[in-house]
Amino acid sequence: MTTGDDQPAGPPPGEPDDAQPGEPAGPPTTPLLHPADGVPAVLTTPSEFAEAAALITAADGPIAVDTERASGYRYSQRAYLVQIRRLGAGSFLLDPIEHPDALAPVIAALDGPEWVLHAADQDLPCLRELGFVCRDLYDTELAGRLLGLAKVNLAAMVAEFLGLGLVKGHGAADWSRRPLPDDWLNYAALDVEVLVELRHAMDAALVEAGKSDWAREEFRAVLERPAPPPRTDRWRKTSNIHTIKNTRTLAAVRELWTAREELAQRRDVAPGRILPDSAIVTAANADPTTQAELVRLPVFGGPRQRRYARIWLTALQRARELPDNELPSRKSPSIGLPPVNRWDQRNPEAAARAAKVRPLVRDIAEAHDLPVENLLAPDTVRQLCWDGVDLPASAESVDHRLAELGARQWQRDLCAAAIAEALDDVTADPPD
């Protein structure tokens, strides 16, 4: 990951940003290097926000929206730049950092019209954090998945549907940096430059494929989806933690990880930039008790780590003082269903159901040119197979259970009857 002057040059104009050497070049494209009306100035003041809101309100049609964050640099997932474009109003680049409360007129202007987002799940949380409310969504990435496209990144889809080569390259940059470089702003403006046109082209393709109603259900589901619950035992995701066998050392990893998390949150810095995972594992294994011992370890000898030495030594001391009954187990606590490859021993009937239902769902997805995970979420299929339904199974009973598990109506229409028949086949041919 690089920033500023260290940014890679990126792909040649007109080549999708994820193209690999030796891959087909894709459809011929016209390079889209700059916004047609130039890069708009970054708006930072309440009066500028109010003027932008008035222009957006006076225009008509869908509104293209995008955000830029600083993932990998900051602890938070806040938006450091908001890009908006509406035909008839033009494009706007809003810096929400200095005057977030002054965004109210823009928030009001966007409350009601359809938003066009690419990969809405990535942008909606930080927009909601600022107070924006989306009531009508069009997600071009999700539309591409429903169309069965092999590549659904924005550059590939703009090339496919509009014949334009969208130059990319700064999405992973540190957007909390100020001032933002001109080439970054050019990139940000291009992200919404043709998003509405892409939406119209994709909508026509969905109508032609008979999938327009499916898309509307999916877009609504994205808006109504609750925030995921906090993940438990996140410290167990520390890289190379599997190499640690001693539970006391595992406790040291947990305490160091927790100390790093608290420091990262307080400073709003990505945890890996505070202390890499490799250093956590190294310190846990070495278990230094003095600063002199700590700074001899890789990474810990630098000026910044010397400044934090007391934090790391205190965390290690906590791990040493834990009573045995408070040490973490070597294995993660089981959450949810066991892996399907273990069902034969745990729940043979469920294993038999999965052996029938999972290939069936793949076949239905293939027949309708869909990724299988977009036809039915893997967790939904697993839960249905684990629980089963009252027998004899019927389309109605399977439809009801799929609805409880969050499947949309179009998904149930395609799958319920076939799954019911498969479940009855399992009953007729029970496992050994």
N, C-alpha and C positions, 0 to 999 in steps of 0.2 A: 504494500500500500504506500503510495507516495502522494505528496502534496506540492502545491506551488510550482516552482521552477523545476521540481523533480518529476512532475507529471509525465507519464509516457506520451509519446507523440500520438498514439492511437492508431486506428486502422486507416487505410487510405480512404479518401472521400468516396462515398457511395458503397463502401463495404460494411455489412452489419458488424456491430461491435463485438459479437461473439464468434465471428468466423475464425476457423482454425486452418492452419496450413494444410493444403491438400484437399480441403472441402470444396464442393461446388461453389462457385461464386455467387449463386442466387440470381434473381431477376435483375436485368439492367436497371440502373438507377441514375437519376439526376442528383448530383450532390446538393444537399441542403446545408449550406455552410453558415448562413447568417439569417436572422429574422428579416422578413421582407421589409418591415418598417424600421429596421435597425434595432439595436438592443435598448430597451427602455431604461430610463434612469431608475435607480433603487429608491423607493419611497420609504421615508423614515419618520415623517412628522404627522401629527394629527390632521393638519390641513391637507396634506397630500393624500392621506387615507380617505378623507371626506370627499375630495375631488374625484378620486378613483372610484369611490362608491357611487357617486352620481353618474359617472359615465357608464359604469356597469349596469346600473338600474335602467338607464335610458335605452340600452341596447336590448337585443332579443335573442332567444335561442339558448342552447346548452352552453355551459361555462366549463372550460378546461381548467383543471386545478392540479397543481403538483407542489411538492415541498422538497426541500433539501435539509438533511440532518447532518450530524457529525458523528455517525456511528463509527466506533473504533477509536475515537478521539475523546468523546464526552461520555459521562455516565448516563446522562439523560437522553431521551429520544425526542427532545423538543425540536420544533421546526426553527431553523435559523434563516430560512428564506421561504416565502410563499409566492408561487407563480400563478397568475390568473390570466385567462384570455377569453374574451367574448367577441364574437363577430359583431362589428359595428362599434365596438369600444376600444379594441386593441388589446395589447398585452401589458401586464403590470407585474413588477417585481417588488414585493413588500418585505421589508426588514421588520420582523415583529419583536425584536429584542428590547429596544430602548423604550418603546411606548406600546406595550401589548394592550393596555386598556383602551387606547385610542382606535383600536381596530373595529369598534362597535358598528360604525356605518358600513364597513365592508362586510362584516358578519351579517348584518341585516340585508344587504344587497344580494347575498348568496343564499339566504334562507328561503327556499322555495323552488328556484329553477333547477333543472337537471344539472348535476355535476358529471363531468367526464374525467375519470381518473384511470391511470394505468397501474394495476396492482393496488387496488384501493386499500387492502388490509395494511399496507405499509404506511399509507399517508393519513388515513382517517384518524388513528389514535392521536397523532400530534396536532391535527387540525381541531379535534374535539378539545384537546387541552387548551387551545387558544380561545375556545368558545364558539367555533364554527359549527353549524348544524346542517347536515346533509339530509334532505328528505327524499331525493330522487337521484338515483345513481346509475351511471353507465360505466362499467369497468371493461376497458378494451382488452386487458390481459385475459380476464375471465371469458370474454367473448371469443378470444382466440382459442382457448382451451375447448370450449364447446364446439368450435368448428374443426377441432382435431388438428390444429396446426402443429407442425414439428417444433417450431420456435415461436415463443410468445413474448420475447423481449421487444421493447418499443421499436428499436432500430429495424429489426427483422420484419415487423408487421408494417411499419411505414414503407419499407421497400416493397413488400408483397402487395399491399393494397393501393399505395399512392405512387409507386415508382420513384420514391425519393430516397436518397442516401443520407441518413441522419448521422452526423458525426457526433460521437460520444467520447467519454473519457474522463469526466470529473465527478462521477457519481459517488465515488468513495473518498472524496476529498474532505478536508476539515472545514465545513461550512460555517463553523463558529468564528473563523478567522475574519478580521476586519483590518483594512478594507478588503472586499472580495475582488480578486483579479478580474480584469475585463474578459479574459477567455472563459472563466467560470460563469460569468453572467451571460455570456453568449450561449453557452451550453444550457444554462437554466432556462433561458427564454425559448430556445429551440424545443425544449421538452413539451411546451404547450402550443407551439406555433401551428402545428397541423393536427392536434389531437381531436378537435371537433370534426375535421374532415375525415380522419381515420374512423371516428365513431360512426359517421354516416355510411361509409363504405362497408364497414363491418356489419352494420345493422342490415344493409341490403343483402349481404351474404347470409346472415342468419335467417332472414325471411325466406330466401331462396332455398335454404337447407331445411326449412320447417322447424327451426330451433329458436325462433324469436321469443315465443312464450316461455321456453325453458330459460332463456337468458334473463327475462324479467323476473322470474322466480328466484334465480340465483342472485341477481343484484339486490333484490329485497332481502334475501337471507343474509347477505353481507352486512346490510345496514342494521338488521335486527339481531345479529349475532352478539351475545354478551361477551364481555372481556374474559379472557381465559383466567382461571384461578391461579394464584401464585404457585410456582413450582416448588416442591419441597426438596430439601437436601440438594440444593443447587451446587454446593461445594463438591459433591461427588462427580461433577463434570470436569474437575481439574485434570488437565492433560497428564497422562502417565500415572494416574492414581492407582491404576490396576497393578502397578509394580510393588505397591506397599502391602505387606502381609501382616505387619504388627499393628494391633488396634491402638496402642498408645501413639505410634507414629501417625496413624490415621487421624487420631484426635488432634495431633499437631497440625496436620494439613487443614483440618476443619477450622481450628482457631486462627491460623494464618490467613486462610481464605476469608474468614469473617472480618478480621481486622482490616484486610485489604478492601473488602467491600464497603465497610464503614468509612474508610478514608477516601475511597473513590467517590462515594456518594457525597460526602461532605465537600470535596473539592470539585465535583462534577468533571471527573476525568475517567476515561475508560479504565476498568480495573487492570487490564493487561499492560497499560502504560504506567501504572503505579508499581506493579511487580509482576513479572511473567510467571505463568504456571510452573515452568521449569525451576524457578528459584524457590517457589513454595515447597516443591517436592524435595529439592536439595536441602533446604533448611530443616525440613521435618525429619529427614533421614540423619542429618548431622547433629541436630539438637544442640546448637551452641548455647552456652550459658552466659557468655560475656560478649561485649561488643567487639573485642579483639578477635574472638573466635568467629563471630558472625561475619565481619568484614573480610575475612580470609576466604569466604565462600564466593563462588562466581556470582556476579551481578551486585552483591551486597557491598562491594568495596567502593562504589561510586559515591560522589558527594551527596546525591539525593538520598540514596539508601542509608548513608551514614546519618542523615538527618532524621530518618524514620526508624533508626535502629532500636530505640526504646520500645516502639510499637511492636516490632516483630519479636523482640525478646520477651516482652510481657505476654504476648500470645503463646509463645512456646512454654513459658512458665505456667500459664493456665492449664495447658495440656498435661504437663508433668504432674500437676497437683490434683487432677481429676480423680475421683474414686473409681475403682474398677467398674462398678455398676453403671457409671455414666459414660463409659467409653463407647464410641460408635461401633456398630457391628461391621464386619468385613463386607457383608453384602448389603445392597440397598434394600430397604423395606419394600415388599411387594405392593405395588399400586396398580389396580386395574387387573385385566385378564393376563394369565400366563401366555408366553409365546405359543403360537399355534402348533409348533413342532413338539410341544410337550403335552398336548391335549390327549394323546393316545393313553397316557397313564392317568391323567387327572380327570378327564371327562370323555370317555370313549364315544359316547353318543354325540357330543358336540364335535369331536373330531370327524365322525362320519358325516355330520351335517356340513361341516366346512369342506370336506372333500367333494361334496356334490355342489354346494352353493357357490364357492369361490370361482371355480372354472366357469360356471354358468354366468356369473356376473361379468367375467372377462369376455365371454362370447357375446353377451348383449352389448357391452361397450364397443367391442370391435365392429359389430354389425351396424352401429350407429355412429361410427367414426368419432369415438369419445375416449379420452383417457379414463381408465377404469376408476381412478380415484374421484373423478368428477361425476361419474354415474352414481356410485354409492361410496361414501367415505369408508376407508378400510376399517376404522373403528366400529362403524355401524354394522358392517358385514360380520365382523368378529363377534360383536355383542349379540346379534341375532342368532348366529350359529351356536354360541355358548348357551343362550337361554332357551332357544327353540320356541315353539308356539304350541298351543293346544291342538292336539291331533283328533281327527284328520285336519290337516292344514287346509286353509282356504285362502283365496286371493284377499278376502276381506280381513281375515285375521292377520295375515302377513302385512297388508297395507296398514292396519292399525298399529302394529308393532313398529314398522318402519317410520310411521309418523311420530310415534313417541320418541324414537331415536333421532329425530330431526331431519329425516329425508323429505325432500320437497315433493309436491304432487306429481310433477312430470317424471321424477325418478321412480316413484311408486307405481305409476301407470306402466312404465316399461318393465318393471322387475317383479311386482308382487305376485302375479299369477304364475310366472315361471318358477319363482322361488318356492311357492306353495307346492307346486307339482314335484319339485326336487326334494322337499322335505318329506312328502308322502312316499317318495321312492326310498328314502332312507328307512322309513318305518317298515316298508315291505321287504327291505334287504338289510336287516340290522347288522351291526358290526360283530365280528367274532369275539 
